[in-house]
C-alpha cells in the first residue's frame, strides 16, 4: 500500500477541483432512451419511478401530458421499443440478471401490461420486423430446447404465437420485409458460418455463402430493401475491413457501396419506406458519417453545424419528417433533441444528467499506440483536471493511472463521454482504454491477431500501452492499476498473475479465472457458436487444447499474485459463474494474499441496479485510493441500499 505522504501528494494535485458525487455519474439518469413512435404521434423515454428505470410517454404535441407505461420495481428495464403499428410499447426483462429475457407489451394507456412469452428458462430473440406488416413480429424462442431458438410469428393484436420453423441446428436466421424466412445460418467446422437459403420454409441442403473463421465476426447479411430486390451485406471476404455491398436478388450481382481503409462499416441509415441505404458510418478513432442521399446529407450537415461534439440519429418517424437526435458534447452530459426536418428546427427534448452540467468533466484524447510487433492500437486517454496546463494530452508531471480493459474480448472501446473515465479522472488518475488485438471494428486481421492469445499478445498489447504511458510521462510507473469487467476482469487477473510487478493493484468485475470451467458452463444457447470459442480461445475437447486453457488461466498462477485485488461478482451470472470468482478468492486466501470480494445476490453479468453499481464503485474508489493515492468520496451509507455482500477484505476499502 502507499505511504501517507504519497497518498496526500496524489490527491493534492487536484484538491481545488470539486469531487463529482458518485450518484451524479452512476445514478439513474433523469431521462434516457428517447424514441418517437413510428406514426409520429408519441414521444417516449425512460425515467426513474420508485428508483427504477421505467418507460414513460406523452403525445408529441403535448409533452406535459405524461403517462407512465411500465411498473418495474426491482431491476431497470434494459431496453424497450415501439411496436411497428405504434399501438403499444414492447420491452424485455430478465430475473435478477439471469439473462432469460422475456418480451412484454403495454398499450397506449399504460394498461393491460402482459408478458407475450410466458415461459420458464427462455430467452427471446427478435428474428424479423416489417415496415409493411405492422401488427406482427418474428420471434425466436428457446423454450423447447434451450440450445436452439424456434421461430414463431407473434400477432401483436391478439398475442398469439404461431410456430413458423422448428429449429434443431441453426444459430440464426434472416427474414425479409414480408416476414418470410430467407436464410438459415450455422457454424461450420472452421468456426465460420454456412449460410443456407430458405425457399417456402425448406432450407437448402448446401450453403450458398460460406465464411471461414477469419471472416466470422466481420461478414453477415445486413437486411433487405422493402421490396426484396436488394440484399445488403457487410462483407470482409477478399479484403480486410467489412465493406457495404448491395446484392441484386434477381441476378446475384453485387455492387460495392462503401468501404473504409481502417475500420469496418459500422452502421447505416435506411429509407424508412424503401429500406434503401441513405448513409453509412465507420468508427476508427472517431465516428464518421457519410451520406449517400442529398436530402439526408443536407440534414446531417445542418445538424453538424449546430451540435459541437458527436451526434447521431436514435429514432425516426415512418414519414421521416421528425428525428430524435442524440448529442454528446464530450465534456458535458448527453442530450437528446427533437429535429423537425420540414421546418429545420431543433428543440432540446432532455438532458440525461442535468446534475453534470458545469461539472469538471475532462476531454478524452484519441491516441494510436504501437505494439511491440508494430500493430497500431487505437486507444483513448483521459487525464485528471489541473494536470495539463498546455492541453497537449500529456500531464505536466506523471500521475497515477488506471488501465481500463473492455469486455468481450470481441468488442471495442470508443470515443465520447465515458462515465468510468470521468469518475476516475476526477479522483486523480489518468485513465487509458486500449483496443488490444482481438477487438472488433478494425478489420478481420486485427481480430484474428488475438486468436489463442488471451494471456499472450493480447496481454502484451496492454503492457505495451502501459510502457507507452510511462515513456510519454503520463503515468507513474509504480502507481498503475488494471481494471475491467468480463474479459477485462480476466485481463486484470492475468495482469496480477502473469506480470505481477507491473500493476500496483487490480479490480476484477465478473472476470473468469479458469477458462476450462468458463467454457464448461457457457449458456446453452451459445452452443451453436461454441466452435468459434474453441478456435479463438483454445479447444478443451483435445488434451493439448485443455492443457493450453489451463496454462493461460490465472487460477493456476494465483500464488504469483502479490498486489491487492478487488473482485466484484453477480451470483446469477449466466456467462461467468460465481465459481469463477469463488475459486480465485479461495486460492488467494490460501496463499495469504490480500483480496476484497464483493458478491451481489441479485445481479448477473455486471451490476445493473444503480444501488449496487454505486455501492461497488464506492468500494472500488476507496480501494484505489488506498493503493494509488488518489482521492475518494467516503463509502458512507451507500451499502445499506444495496445487496452488496463483502465476503472478505473490508479493511481495504475504507470500512
Secondary structure, DSSP 8 states (H G I E B T S, - for coil): ---HHHHHHHHHTTTTS----HHHHHS--SSEEEEE-TTSSEEEEEEEETTEEEEEEEETTEEEEEEE-----SS---EEEE-TTSSEEEEEE-STT----EEEEEETTS---EESS--TT--EEEEE--SS-TTEEEEEEEEEETTEEEEEEEETTT--EEEEE--SS-SEEEE-TT--EEEEEEE-TTSSEEEEEEETTEE-SS-SEE--GGGTTT-EEEEE-TTSSEEEEEE-TTSSS-EEEEEETTT--EEEEE--SSS-EEEEEE-TTT--EEEEEEESSSEEEEESSHHHHHHHHHHHHH--SEEEEEEE-TTSSEEEEEEE-SSS--EEEEEETTTTEEEEEEETTGGGTTS----EEEEEEE-TTS-EEEEEEE--TTS-TT-SSS-SS-EEEEEEE-SSSS----SS--HHHHHHHHTT-EEEEE--TT-SSS-HHHHHTTTT-TTTHHHHHHHHHHHHHHHTT-EEEEEEEEEEETHHHHHHHHHHHHSTTT-SEEEEES--S-HHHHHHTS-GGGGGGHHHHHHHT--TTSHHHHHHHHHT-GGGGGGG--SEEEEEEETT-SSS-HHHHHHHHHHHHHHT--EEEEEETT--SS--SHHHHHHHHHHHHHHHHHHH-------TTGGGGS-EEEEE-GGGTT-
